Amino acid sequence: MGDFLTGYATHPNVWDEMHSQGDIRAQYKLFFDSLSQDASIDFSRKDELAKKLFMSQGITFTVYSDGEGIEKIFPFDIIPRIITSQDWAHIELGIKQRIKALNIFLRDIYHDQFILKDGVIPASLIYSGGGFLREMVNVDVPFDIYTHISGIDLIRDSDGSFYVLEDNLRTPSGVSYMLENRSMTYRIFPGLLPKSNVRSVKDYPDLLLKNLLALSNLQKSNPTVVLLTPGIFNSAYFEHTTLARLMGIDLVEGRDLVVDNAIVYMKTTAGLKKVDVIYRRVDDDFLDPLVFNPDSILGVSGIYYAYRKGNVAIVNAPGNGVADDKSVYPFVPHMIRYYLNEEPILKTVPTFAMDEPDHFKHVFSNVEKMVIKKTNESGGYGMLMGHAANGLQIEEYRKEVERNPRQFIAQPIISLSSVPCFINGKLQPRRVDLRPFALNGPAGIEIVPGGLTRVALREGSLVVNSSQGGGSKDTWVLS
């Protein structure tokens, strides 16, 4: 095992989560010491086994921009990312604080709008973005909870500090890969997780189902909960099927539901069955063609009116896009101070609004140090990494920004932390981020100890999105 670790070369000015000034950190030393007791350990064989298992189980994702075929096997690295209990306690406190403030913000922005009246956030910023739904104004949601399921993307800078990169509050995805990664680790390293005192993530489906059932406002012993999917061509369809199976609820498409007299019913072989709670993975625009996009065939006609009347609960609440708009992101620390009277626990990345002339000039004067993003894009699409772009790409992107600057923000390129990965038969450092999943229910906010660690598998890359060539690995939180 010593020879295996010797060739690991870290990057300068990058926080490496295994190496610290030439020494192996305690959590990784424990992991490799445990493995060294197995004389037959063969990482290449285990890596090949993991690939075959992912292939045979159909653990896939979809790349819309790839002309070779859209469905891909999700890349998985067999070396886990290990987080200490102290680091996790800090992350957990910071995420709970952030989710609490964002949820209050959503309640406020669709009702009294105190934060706008007090000038904490410019009203023009809210109304000019695509995430604010006027249809949700003065709509009371069950238990005043908007952010039922959140995926908060975290990165670690060169000083080891955790930063929030972005908030995902609409239909966050990736939790099924977190569960599958853990299952895979049990297969390829049997017995190692309990020996290492790794906290479990398998309770996520049970916690989610408990929260969904609690949202039913009827005194029913067994409310009907369904998962609404856009269908098999959606990039996260594997996740939809996995979560529905693990929770024991029906997976439905828009055509499987019907609204009669502002009540939602599911079509079954025994007739219509009333639906009480919908965990929807359909975006706001496609949810109800009578209210939003009239061309949508993914949603259900009349579902918005049933929701507004309180006859059905929808998770996550429509209109959450106003809170995870990348232009609103810089104001989250202000929300925390305004609503909670607390200082933010987690740091935020400095962000430049491209509709500000001074910001625009600064960004393109230092473009090689910047990443420019569309405010309502995800998956790594539509962004410019300044250090990796050539002059022509920068000029074309500049023209696109000039046409609609409100739809773009820029941030300095953060030197993402690195972790060991097993690539081409040896350990190599690769950059990572972390997406923990927070569940907000009537009983409070619960965060599964772990999350989805996404890894940039290409050497030198800072882009971790699976749609851009990234993969994932199991995330261990030590107890």
N, C-alpha and C positions, 0 to 999 in steps of 0.2 A: 504494500500500500504506500510505503514511503516513496518508492520509485514512481508510482502513479501520480503522486502529488508534486513531485520535484519539478516537473516541467511546466507547472502552472505559472503563467506570466501575467501579472496584473498591469493595468493601464495607469500611467501617471495622472495625477489629479482626478482620479476616479475613486469613489468610496467602494471598496470591494467588501462584500459581505462575508467572505471566507477568510481573507488575508488581512492582517493588520501589522504593518511594519515588519513584514517577513515572517510573522507568526500566524498560525492558524487560530482563529477565534474558537472559544471554548465549545460553542454549540456545534460547529462543524468537526472539531476534533473528536467529540463524542460520537458523531455519526460515522466517521471513517474508522475510529477505533473499534466500533461495534462490527463494522464490515470486515475488518482485518482478522477477526476471529474465525471467519469463514474462509478456509483455505481454498475452496473451490470457486470463489467469487469470480465471475467473468462478466464484465460490464458490457462487452460487445454482444454476448449471448442474451443478456437481459434487455439490452436496447432493441435487439431484433425481435425478441418476444413481445415487447411493448408495441412495436409497430404492427406485428401480426394480430395482436389482440384488438388494437384500435381498428384495424381493417375489418376483421371478422365481425366486430360488434357494430360497425357502421357509424363510428363516432366521427361526424363530418361537420363541415361548415361550408358556406357558399361564397364564392367570389364572383360578383356580378361583372367585373371588368375583364375577366380572364377569358379570352376567346377559345381556349383549349377545352373548355368544359367547366361547368360552374361548381360541381360538388367535389370537395377535397377532404382527404383524411387530415384530421387536426394534428399538427406536429406536436410531439410530446418529448420532453427531456427527462431522463430518468433520475437525475440528481435533484433532490428536493431543495427548495429554498427554505431556510430555517430562520425563524424569527424568535427572539427571546421573549420571555414573559414581560420583562420591563418595557421593551419596545412596543409590544402589543398593548399593554395597559395604556401607554401614551396615545397610540393610534385609536383605541376604542373610545377613550374620553374625548378626543378631538372630533371623531366622526359623530358621536352622539350630540355633541354641542352643535356641530354644523347642521345636522339633520333637524334638530329642534328649531334652530333659527330659520332655516329654509321653509319648514312647515308653517311657522308663524307668519313668515313673509307671504306665502301663498294665500293663507287665510286673510291677511290684511289687504293684499293687492286686489283681491276679488270682492272685498267688502268695504271697509272704512278708508283704506289707502292712507293711513296716518304717515307712513314712511315717505310718501310722495308729498303730502302737505307740509311735512317738516323739512323738506328739501334734502333728505339723506340720499335719495336716488333721484336723478332727473326723470320727470314724467315722460319726456320725449324718448328716453331710452327704452322705457317699457312699451310704449305704444308703437314705436317704429319697428320693433322686432316681430318675428313671425310666431313667437310662442304664446303671446297673450291672447286668450280666447274671450272675446266680449260675451259670448254665450254663457260663460261661467260666472259672470258678475252677479253677486247676491244669491248664488246657488249654495245652499247649505249641504255640506258633504257629511257622511256618517262620522261621528266622533271628532269632527274637524280635522281629520287626517287626510292629507293629500299625498304625502310621500310614504306610501305603504312599503315600497320596495325601492331601495336606492343602491346604486353602485358608485362608490366614490373612488376615483382613480388617484393613487398616491405614487409619488416618486421620491427618491432619496438623492440629495445633492452631494457634492464632493466633501462637504463637512459632516455628512451623516444625518442632516436634518431632514425630516419628512415634510414634503410639500403636497398640497392638493393640486392636481393638474386640472381636473374638471369634475363636475357633478353630473351624474346620470340619473335623472328623476322621472323619465317618461316610461320607457319599457326597457330597463337595463338588462343586458344579456350576459351570459358567461358562467352562470352558476352551475349549469349541468356539467361543464368541463371541469369545474372545481371538484364536483362529486366524482366524476369519472377518473380524474387524476388521482384522487385518494384511493379509489378502488384499484387502480392500476398499481399503485405503490404497494398495496397489500399483496398483490399477486407476485410482483417481482422481488420484493424484499420482505418475505413473510416473517412475522415476529419482531420486526425491527421497530415498528411504531410504538407498541406498548412498552418495549424496552427503553425507548427514548423519551417516554412521557409526552407524547404528542397529543394535543387536544383534538377531539373529534369534530368533524363537520357534517356527519351523517344525519344530524337532527334538523338540518335546514328544511326539508320538505314537511316535516311534522310541525315546525314552528310556523311556516308559511300557511299551512292548512288551518292551524289553530287561529291565526289572525284573520284568515278569510272567513271562517265560520263565525267569528265574533262580530263581523261587520253586519250580519243579517239583523235587521231591526224587528224581526218577527219572533214571537215566542215559539220557536219551532225546535224540536229536539234534533232534527236532522235537516238543516237548510241545504238547498241544492246549489253546489258550486261548480262552475265550468271554467275551462281555459279556452279563450277565444283566440284562434290562430289565423293568420292570413292564408295559410295553406302550405303545401309541400315545397313550393318554390321560394319560401322565405329563408333568409340566411340562417336563422336560428330555429328552423323547424325541428331539428334533432332535440334541441332543448325543450321545445314545447311538448313533444311526445314524452320525453323523459320525465319532466315535472308532473305532467298529468298522470303518468303511470305510477310514480312514486307517491303522489298524494291520493291516488285512487279516485280521481274525478274524471268527468267526461271531457274529451278534447273535441271542440266544435269549431266549425267555420261559420261565417255569416249566414250561409244558406240553411244552416241547421237550426237557426233561431228565428222567431217571429214575435212581433209585438202586437198585442190586441188589448185595446182599452188601457194603454200605458202600462201594461204588464208584459214582461218578457217570458216567453215559453220556449222550451226546447222540443223539437220534433223527435218522437221516439216511436218504436213499433207498437207501443201500447197507447199512443195518442200524445197530446201535448202535455208537457210537464213544466210547471212554473220554475223559473230560475231566480234565485235570490242574490247570488254574488257572481260576478264575472271578473276573472283575472284575464285581462285583455292584453294581447301582444300585437294589437293593431294600432297604428298611429292615429292621433287625433283626427287628422284630415280625412281618414277613411272610415271613421267609426260609424257615422250616420249620414247617408247621402241626402237626407232631407234637410240637414242643417249645415253640413260641411261640404265636402267635395261631392257634387251631384253625380259624378261619373264612377264613384266607388262601387265595387261589387264585393268588397271584402267585409264591410260592416253590416249593420242591421238597420233597416228603416224604422224610425220611431224610438230607437234605444235611448237617445238623448232625453226625450220627454219623459220616458219611464224613469230615467235616472234623476231628472230634475224634480219629479214628483216624489222621490224617495222610495219607489217600488223595487229598485234594484241597486245594488252597490257595485261600483266599477273600480277596479284596482289596476294601475294607479289612476288617480283622479285626472280627468281631462284638464288641459290647461297648464300642466306642470312645466311645459317648455319655457315659460317665462322665467322660471327659476334656474334652469340649467343652460340658458342662453350664454354663450361664451362672453358676450359683452356685459352681462350682469355679474359674471364671476368675480371681477375685481371688487364688487361692492359687498360680497358676502361678509368680510370682516366687519364692515360698517353695520350690517344686519345684526351680527352677533353682539356688538356693543350696544346697538339701539334697542333690540328686543330683550336681550338677556343681561345687559349691564356686566358683561364679562369680556376679558381679552381673549382673542382667538388662540386656541391651543395649537392648531396646525397652521403652518405658514402657507401663503399663497404666492404664486409666481407673478412677478411684475408684468402687467399687461397694458398694451398700448391700443387705444381705439383708433382705427384707421380713418374715421371720419373727422378726427382732430388734425388740422393741418400741421401743427408742430409734431405730433406723434408720427404722422405719415412721413414727414421729412426725416425725422430721427431714424425711423425703421429702415428706410431705403438707403440712408447714409451708412448704416451699419448692418446691411442685410445679411452679410456672411455670418453674423452672430445671432440671427433671428430665425424663428419659425413663424410663418404667417398662416393663419387658419380661417376657414369660413365658420361663422358663428353658429350655424345650424347643421353642420356636417358632422359625421362620426365615422369610425372605422378607418381613420387615416386618409380618407379621400379628400381631395381638394385642398391640400396644404402644400406649402413651399418650405423646404428645409434649405435655408440660405447657404449653408456651408457646402451643400452637395449639389447646388444648382449652377448651371452655366449662365452666361450673360444673356443669351436669347430667352431662356426660360424665365429669368428674373424680369426681363423687359415685358414679356407677354403677360406675366402674372401682375406686374405693376399696372398695366392697362386694364386688366380685369378688376383690380381693386379700385381704380379711379372711376370705373363705371358705376360701382355701388359700394362705396367705402364703409357704409354702416354694417355690411354683412361680413366684415373681416376684422380680426384682431391680430396682434402680434405679441410674441413673448420671446425673451432671450432664451437661447438654447441651453437647457439644463443638462449638466453632465450626469446622466442617469447612473445609478449604482450598478455594479456588475456582480454576477454570481457565477459559480462554476457550472459548466454544462459539459456533457459528454458528447463530443463532436469529433468525427473521424478518428475514433479510437483513443482519444486523449481528453484530458480536462482542459477546457478553454473558457476564459471569462466572456460573458455576454451581458448586454444591458437589459434591465427589467423595469417593469412597473408593477403595481399591485392594485387589484380591485376588490376590496372587501365589500360584502353585501350586508346591508342593514335592513332589518324588518321593523316597521313602525306599526304597532297595533294598539288597541285600547289599553293593554297592560303596560305599554311603554316600548322603548327601542331596544331591540336585541341584535347583536352582531355576531355572526358565526365566526369562531376563532380560526381565521385563515383567509381565504379568498382566492381569486384567480390571479396567479402570477403570470404575466405575459412577458415573453422573452424575444428579443431581436436576434434571431438565429444567424443572420448574416454578419460576418465580421466587420466591425466598425459602424454598424447601423445603430441608429437611435429610435427606429420605428418598430414598435412592438406589435402592432395590429396584425392579426392573422391574415387579413385581406392584403397586407403588404409584405407577406413573407415571414411573419412572426409565428411563434409557437407558444407553448405554455409548460408549466411544471407544477408539481404538487407543492403546496405551501404548508409548512409545518409551523405551528405555534406551540412552543414548549410550555408545559404547565409549571 
